[in-house]
């Protein structure tokens, strides 16, 4: 049985972030070891599904038909940087998405609808964000904190509309490829 690595998410048009992303990569370049996310892979995850049997994809799409591929005319504000799991042990650097009720509403719908298909509801609170770098090893904390402070409340701009997609994540040695299915 073929399986695909899937998540429900929102692709973010990277054009609005290009200049800032180049600046971030330059500023954090020698400080954060790891892989930068390719701009075409920028997204907000509503729910990570993991490896799913291909035969379940139609059921997922049917369950989410009211929200998938719908163009939402809502503004998403991208402001500041954050890290997971915490500032003392950063493993993921992300652009923060300011609280937008529609994203929390969509996350709730996805969690609820997919729970009926056997997908366990997420226990951690939903935190919309755009991952920009996965940090692979120890960092120079002092240098990192200095740069991080510079971008703590940096205005990365707004996204004026978006759509929710079922996305396949294909992992390759060169990095992930995300494609709408």
Buried (B, 14 or more C-beta within 10 A) or exposed (E): EEEBBBBBBBBBBBEBBEEBBEEBEEBBEEBBEBEBBEBEBBBBBBBBBEEBEEEBBEBBEEBBEEBBEEEBEEEBBBBBBBBBEEEEEBEBBBBBBEEBEEBBEBBEBBBEBBEEBEBEEEEEEBBBBBBBBBBEEEBEBEEBBEBBEEBEEBEBBEBEEBEBBBBBBEEEEEEBEBEEE
